Amino acid sequence: MTLGIVMLVHDSLHRTKQVARHWTAAGCPVVLHVDSSVSQPVFAGFRSALSGNPLIRFSDRHRCEWGTWGIVQATQAASELMLEAFPQVRHVYLASGTCLPLRPVSDLVTYLDARPRTDFIESVTAAEVPWTVGGLDRERFTLRFPFSWKRNRRLFDRYVALQRKLGLSRRLPPRLVPHLGSQWWCLTRQTLSAILQDPERPAYDRYFAKAWIPDESYFQSMVRLYSSDIESRSLTLSKFDFQGKPHVFYDDHLQLLRQSDCFVARKIWPRAEELYRAFLTDDDSRCTMAEPNPGRIDKVFAAAVTRRTKGRPGLRMQSRLPSPHWDGARTNGPYTMFQGFDALFAEFGSWLAKQTGARVHGRLFAPDRVQFAGGEPVIDGALSDNAAARDYDPAGFLSNLIWNTRGSYQCFQFGPEDRQAILKDIARDANARLVIVSGAWAIPLFLSNASFGDLRSRAARLQQIERDQIDLLRVWNTKADVQIRSLTDFIAAPMEFLRPQLDLIAPGAGRALAEVPRMVDLTGFGQFVQNLRNQGMQPYLIGDFPLNGAAQTRSDRPHQPYAIH
């Protein structure tokens, strides 16, 4: 047989036995390297179970810790044994104990026999590698890494920082151009022998022994010195997520793996019974002679990465809490926040619901309780009107409300008296529409019977809160649709401002308006505003409200000025 398999094994030994026997049943010799961290009794039992197979050998054991030189040592030892013990082997295929052949072995052998001098190894210059995640690019070759990244993270980071501070840098060996790529390759005997028997190998080994993650760079760089025909790709299907962690294939990936036409896949879940049962067969009817095409399923993995990082807009769940740095929309659909309208219009919520068909809530973020539409204590998704539960995670509360009520447009009231923490999230939500009449907080004060000294103090506090709101909404990264009018400007032409908002909620609602909301009586409000000025407060967010109250005259005859027939 012209194909030999080197397998690096560290766990799931029962699956390794299955796969090793599958390779040898097709006539392919197998050399196994078992991580030295596997206990001696377990190793002895594993070796004994395979001892009767003449095509299986065991190489010297090394400790294979992620990112360290031991993995390359293990690969060297197993490859040397393969070349020595099986002289008929022309290609050596490197695999792991979690790799699984996807096509008949004869298919792979025929494919390689047609390319007897071709080396299949992903080998890309370090400067052009786009897939390094959270790691080092060229510095992995110029700095020293004597400490384990997994076991001694603090020492690892501190030593890297020290080398950078001192300007230390290692010189690359002559002729060596750093390359990176997948650990899983298939090399010809000629190329692999040249790498392992190079007189300068001790110098190269000393250099790579202090590099970081050398299993992704040693053979990928060395092959460039000796190979005459390189296919810079791996014949093993291995996919990684956005954090650089390998995707694990499960039983429900069966059809996806078949579509790839790849010869081998990694990393297979050890308990994926259906995958092992489906692929560990020599059924020649599965021979396709097709070129491996992992790109055929790339769109599935791209969609998975998008779902993992972006999620479904507005969906918060136990298995995935969206990151504010990844997500665009904070909710899954559009909604509108009205500020100041419940102070201006009597029964504004019921009127808006009648005109648009939307579900109109009261003050969702009132300090004492959540004011759901209709006064309900609990609504869709078991959302409670308990203020403490809402305030534990205001953004999650709003996101869940919009998600749970999807299919129905949601509106709610807001004001300076409410809990303000949510406004930052609303401002960053592309689905949010904010319709604000600034200064409307003064109307309830005007209509109250409190002492004027108290009213002035409350007015100053509410104006400052609203000023902070407006400043927050006018920053560059606000994604919400924000419409603001001063109270004076709004009263002068209320429906000119409100009608377009109705059309956004329910297209055509503004044009088909049959009745208008009833505005509260503002007789004497102008004098109230002047009194605030006289007491030393400047109610600038209200606008230049006339002293004689002429600004509200048009509200005395509501049907003529706003009605559209």
Secondary structure, 3 states (H helix, E strand, C coil): CCEEEEEEECCCHHHHHHHHHHHHHCCCCEEEEECCCCCHHHHHHHHHHHCCCCCEEECCCCCCCCCCCHHHHHHHHHHHHHHHHCCCCCEEEEEECCCEECCCHHHHHHHHHCCCCCEECCCEEHHHCCCCCCCCCCHHHHCCCCCCCCCCHHHHHHHHHHHHHHCCCCCCCCCCCCEECCCCCEEEHHHHHHHHCCCCHHHHHHHHHCCCCHHHCHHHHHHHHHCCCEECCCCEECCECCCCCECCECHHHHHHHHHHCCCEECCECCCCHHHHHHHCCCCHHHCCCCCCCHHHHHHHHHHHHHHHHHCCCCCCECCECCCCCCCCCCCCCCEEEEECHHHHEECHHHHHHHHHCCEEEEECCCCCECCCHHHCCEEHHHEECEHHHHHHCHHHHHHHHHHHCCCCCEEEEECCCCCCCHHHHHHCCCCEEEEEEECCCHHHHHHCCCCHHHHHHHHHHHHHHHHHHHHHHCCCCCCCEEEEEEHHHHHHCHHHHHHHHHHHHCCCCCCCCCCCCEECCCCCHHHHHHHHHHCCCCCHHHCCCCCCCHHHHHHHCCHHHHCCC
